[in-house]
Amino acid sequence: MANAIEFDAVIIGAGVVGLAIANELCDVFDNVIVIEKESDFGQHVSSRHSGVVHSGIYYKPESLKASLCVKGNKLIYDYAEKNSIDYLNCGKLVVGHNDNDLRKLENLLANGQTNGVEGLNLLSYQEANQIEPKVKCQNALWVPSTGIIDSHGVMVQLEREVTSKDCLVYYNSEVISIEKTDNNYNLSLKDQDDTITSPIVINSAGLWCDAVASMLGIDKYKIHYCKGDYYQSNKYKDLKCLIYPLPDKLGLGIHTVLQLDGSTSFGPNAYYVDEIDYGLDDKYLDYFHVSINRYLDIDKEELKVDYSGIRPKSFKENEEPIDFVIQNEFDLGFSNLINLIGIESPGLTSSLAIGKYVKDILNY
């Protein structure tokens, strides 16, 4: 006979955001569970990205992306320092190549300052060249709070902390239905007889967040799979900082991706796909080659396919970007159901701040 196992709070999804939320909720509840359909944490969005700690310059003032990124930037550096997680606060150059680009850089500077990003500085080519001698540009925006971090190390530490607080991280367990009964939610898991019941459910399911929300009849959210490829090169080692083009509508453009060992990749591009498939080939090689050569000299033969990732976007091409959705659905009759929708970049940077934000909106 099936049993209903009771928990104080359930988090669906063991990506970096789900683990960060669990770490906060474990401080106020005794009995917390994280449910993850994969065999380990962070198998999708949380591991297939650029590993960048973002500053907060791009996002609309007073948006969740802006506030949580700026707060999260400081939190994640402090967390890495406290827990001996590898990181490098290397800064980045956002480059422009003409006077029209200069106006865009000036707007980006003003936006970043409005969001509270510190240390921003508009540079001439000569000044940018002193930071990274290999860069090609007319002007650049210097963003000193940007860096790179071992995201796997962050998740290892978060998992270690939550389990030390007696949180259960339950792998190989896919939620297939959720029902609300009185003040509780009952969750059924694939190929398992027992159900999980809790008054609090946090939907941090990443690429599947809209599918989880729809289990309760909430169909207003729709995630679109936006894929991005990365190419690797052995030409550049130990670049002094990250180098970014000006952003486009779907993303931040093909930029340098620095690894903590000093190696360099480039990416991601951005295109919509209908299914989750991380396979890639060299069909975008020409596009990468042209894009990279605007700010660094590189031959096509020096680029090799590396890896790909998929971002859960809440909007499609030619639509206006949408902010993070972190919503307590009490207006729909689902008290203490928190849906996190479209948590793409800067999700890693914002993760610890998101954990605190979710705890706050639960009023604990």
C-alpha positions in Angstrom: 0.0 0.0 0.0 1.4 3.4 -0.9 2.5 5.8 1.8 2.4 9.6 1.9 5.7 10.8 3.2 5.4 14.2 4.8 7.9 17.1 4.4 7.9 20.7 5.4 9.0 21.9 2.0 9.7 20.3 -1.4 12.1 21.7 -4.0 11.8 20.3 -7.5 15.1 20.5 -9.4 18.7 20.1 -8.1 20.3 22.7 -10.2 22.4 25.4 -8.6 19.2 27.5 -7.9 17.3 24.6 -6.4 20.2 23.7 -4.1 20.6 27.4 -3.1 16.9 27.6 -2.2 17.1 24.3 -0.3 20.1 25.7 1.7 18.1 28.7 2.8 14.9 26.7 3.6 16.9 24.2 5.7 17.6 27.1 8.1 13.9 27.5 8.8 12.4 24.0 8.3 13.5 20.7 9.8 12.3 18.4 7.0 13.2 19.5 3.4 13.6 17.4 0.3 15.0 18.2 -3.1 13.6 16.0 -5.9 15.8 15.6 -9.0 14.9 13.4 -12.0 18.6 13.0 -13.1 21.2 10.9 -11.3 23.1 13.9 -10.0 22.8 17.6 -9.5 23.1 20.3 -12.2 22.9 18.1 -15.3 21.4 20.6 -17.6 21.3 24.5 -17.4 23.5 24.6 -14.3 26.5 22.8 -16.0 26.2 23.8 -19.7 27.0 27.5 -19.6 29.9 29.9 -19.6 30.7 29.8 -15.9 30.6 33.6 -15.7 29.9 35.7 -12.6 27.9 38.5 -14.1 27.8 42.1 -12.9 24.3 43.3 -13.6 24.9 45.8 -16.3 22.5 44.5 -18.9 19.2 44.2 -17.1 16.2 46.5 -16.9 16.4 48.7 -13.7 14.3 47.4 -10.9 13.9 44.0 -12.6 14.5 40.8 -10.7 17.4 40.0 -13.0 19.1 43.4 -12.1 18.6 43.3 -8.4 19.3 39.6 -7.9 22.3 39.6 -10.1 23.9 42.6 -8.3 23.2 41.0 -4.9 24.2 37.6 -6.1 27.5 38.8 -7.5 28.8 39.7 -4.1 27.2 36.7 -2.4 28.8 34.1 -4.8 32.2 35.6 -4.6 32.0 35.6 -0.8 30.7 32.1 -0.8 33.6 30.9 -3.0 36.1 32.6 -0.8 34.6 31.2 2.4 34.4 27.6 1.0 37.7 27.5 -1.0 35.8 27.3 -4.3 38.0 28.2 -7.3 37.1 31.5 -9.0 38.8 34.4 -10.8 37.5 38.0 -10.6 39.1 38.9 -13.9 36.7 41.6 -15.1 35.6 42.0 -18.7 35.7 44.3 -21.6 32.5 44.9 -23.6 33.9 46.1 -26.9 32.6 48.6 -29.6 34.0 49.3 -33.0 32.5 52.6 -34.2 30.7 55.7 -32.9 27.3 54.0 -33.0 28.7 51.3 -30.7 30.2 54.0 -28.5 26.7 55.3 -27.9 25.5 51.8 -27.0 28.4 51.4 -24.6 27.5 54.7 -23.0 23.9 53.5 -22.5 25.2 50.2 -21.1 27.3 52.2 -18.6 24.4 54.3 -17.5 22.2 51.3 -17.1 24.8 49.5 -15.1 25.3 52.5 -12.8 21.5 52.7 -12.3 21.5 49.1 -11.3 24.3 49.7 -8.7 27.1 48.1 -10.5 30.4 49.5 -9.2 33.6 50.4 -10.9 32.4 50.8 -14.5 34.6 52.8 -16.8 34.4 53.7 -20.5 37.8 53.1 -22.1 39.6 54.1 -25.3 41.3 51.5 -27.4 44.6 52.4 -25.8 43.2 52.0 -22.3 41.6 48.7 -23.2 44.8 47.5 -24.7 46.6 48.0 -21.5 44.2 45.5 -19.8 44.2 43.0 -22.6 46.9 43.6 -25.3 45.3 41.3 -27.9 41.8 43.0 -27.9 40.6 44.8 -31.0 38.1 47.7 -30.5 37.6 51.4 -30.8 36.2 51.7 -27.3 35.3 49.3 -24.5 33.3 49.3 -21.2 35.4 47.9 -18.4 33.4 45.8 -15.9 35.6 44.9 -13.0 33.1 42.8 -11.0 32.7 40.2 -13.7 34.6 36.9 -13.3 34.5 33.2 -13.7 33.7 30.5 -11.1 33.8 26.7 -10.7 30.0 26.2 -10.8 30.4 22.5 -10.1 32.3 23.4 -7.0 29.5 25.7 -5.9 26.9 22.9 -6.3 29.2 20.4 -4.5 29.4 22.7 -1.6 25.6 23.5 -1.6 24.8 19.8 -1.7 27.2 19.2 1.2 25.6 22.0 3.2 22.0 21.0 2.7 22.7 17.3 3.5 24.6 18.4 6.6 21.3 20.1 7.6 19.4 16.8 7.1 17.9 17.8 3.8 17.2 14.8 1.6 18.5 15.2 -2.0 16.5 12.6 -3.9 18.0 11.6 -7.3 16.5 9.5 -10.1 13.1 10.7 -9.1 10.8 12.4 -11.6 7.7 14.2 -10.6 4.8 13.1 -12.8 1.8 14.7 -11.0 1.0 17.2 -8.3 -2.4 17.5 -6.6 -3.6 20.1 -4.1 -5.6 18.8 -1.2 -6.6 21.3 1.5 -3.3 22.9 2.7 -1.0 20.3 1.2 0.4 19.3 -2.2 0.7 15.6 -3.0 3.5 14.7 -5.5 3.7 11.4 -7.3 7.0 10.1 -8.7 7.7 8.0 -11.7 7.9 4.3 -11.0 7.4 4.8 -7.2 4.4 3.9 -5.1 4.9 6.3 -2.2 3.8 9.9 -2.6 5.4 13.0 -1.1 3.2 15.5 0.7 4.1 19.1 1.8 2.4 22.5 2.3 5.2 24.1 0.3 6.4 23.3 -3.2 9.2 25.2 -5.0 9.2 24.6 -8.8 12.8 25.1 -9.8 12.7 22.6 -12.6 14.7 24.6 -15.2 13.9 23.4 -18.7 10.8 21.6 -17.4 9.5 24.4 -15.2 6.4 25.1 -17.4 5.6 21.4 -17.5 5.7 21.2 -13.7 3.5 24.3 -13.4 1.0 22.8 -15.8 0.6 19.7 -13.5 -1.6 22.0 -11.4 -3.4 23.5 -14.3 -1.2 26.6 -14.5 -0.7 27.0 -18.2 0.2 30.6 -18.5 3.9 29.9 -18.7 5.7 28.6 -21.8 9.4 27.8 -22.0 11.2 28.0 -25.3 14.5 26.0 -25.7 17.3 28.4 -26.8 20.4 26.5 -27.7 23.9 27.9 -27.7 27.1 26.3 -29.0 30.7 26.7 -27.9 33.9 26.4 -29.8 37.3 25.8 -28.3 40.7 27.1 -29.4 44.3 26.5 -28.4 45.5 29.8 -29.8 44.8 31.8 -26.7 45.9 31.0 -23.2 45.7 33.1 -20.1 43.8 36.1 -21.5 43.8 38.8 -18.9 40.0 39.2 -18.9 36.8 38.2 -20.5 35.9 39.9 -23.8 32.3 40.5 -24.9 30.6 42.1 -27.9 27.6 44.3 -27.4 24.6 42.2 -26.5 21.9 41.2 -29.1 18.3 40.4 -28.5 18.6 36.7 -27.7 21.8 36.9 -25.6 25.1 38.5 -24.8 26.8 37.5 -28.1 29.7 35.2 -28.8 32.3 36.1 -26.1 35.4 34.6 -24.7 34.8 31.8 -22.2 37.8 31.6 -19.9 38.4 28.4 -17.9 40.1 28.4 -14.6 43.1 26.6 -16.1 43.6 29.5 -18.5 42.2 27.8 -21.6 39.8 29.7 -23.9 36.6 28.8 -25.6 34.1 31.0 -27.4 30.3 31.2 -27.3 27.4 30.9 -27.1 25.4 31.7 -30.2 21.6 31.5 -29.7 19.0 29.7 -31.7 15.7 28.1 -30.8 15.2 24.3 -30.9 12.2 22.1 -30.4 13.8 19.5 -28.2 16.5 19.0 -25.7 19.5 17.7 -27.6 23.1 18.7 -26.8 24.6 17.4 -30.0 26.5 19.8 -32.2 28.5 20.1 -35.4 30.5 22.8 -37.1 27.6 24.4 -39.2 28.0 27.7 -37.3 31.8 27.7 -37.7 31.8 30.6 -40.2 29.5 32.7 -38.0 31.8 32.1 -35.0 34.9 32.9 -37.0 33.5 36.3 -38.2 32.1 37.2 -34.8 35.3 36.4 -32.9 37.5 38.2 -35.4 35.8 41.5 -34.6 37.6 41.5 -31.2 40.4 38.9 -31.5 42.5 37.6 -34.4 41.9 33.9 -35.0 41.9 31.6 -38.0 39.0 29.3 -38.8 41.3 26.3 -38.5 42.0 27.2 -34.9 38.4 26.7 -33.8 37.0 23.3 -32.9 33.5 22.4 -31.6 33.4 22.1 -27.8 30.0 21.7 -26.1 26.5 23.1 -26.1 23.8 24.2 -23.7 20.1 25.0 -23.7 18.6 28.0 -21.9 14.9 28.1 -20.7 13.7 31.4 -22.3 10.3 32.7 -21.6 10.2 34.6 -25.0 10.9 33.9 -28.6 12.8 35.7 -31.3 11.5 39.2 -32.1 9.8 39.4 -28.7 10.8 41.6 -25.8 13.0 39.8 -23.2 11.1 38.7 -20.1 12.4 39.0 -16.6 12.8 36.1 -14.2 9.5 34.9 -12.9 9.6 34.0 -9.2 5.9 33.8 -8.3 4.0 32.7 -5.2 0.8 31.5 -6.9 -1.6 32.3 -4.1 -3.7 34.5 -6.4 -4.5 31.3 -8.4 -5.4 29.5 -5.2 -2.1 27.8 -4.7 -0.6 29.3 -1.5 3.1 28.5 -1.0 3.5 27.2 -4.5 6.5 29.1 -5.9 7.1 28.9 -9.6 10.5 29.9 -10.9 10.2 30.4 -14.7 12.8 31.3 -17.2 15.8 31.2 -14.9 18.5 31.5 -17.5 21.5 33.8 -17.3 22.3 35.4 -14.8 20.9 32.4 -12.9 24.2 31.1 -11.7 25.3 34.5 -10.5 21.9 35.2 -8.9 21.5 31.7 -7.3 22.3 32.5 -3.7 20.3 35.7 -3.9 17.4 33.8 -5.4 17.5 31.4 -2.4 17.1 34.3 0.0 14.4 35.9 -2.2 12.3 32.7 -2.2 12.7 32.4 1.6 11.5 36.0 1.9 8.4 35.6 -0.2 7.5 32.6 1.8 7.6 35.0 4.8 10.1 33.0 6.8 
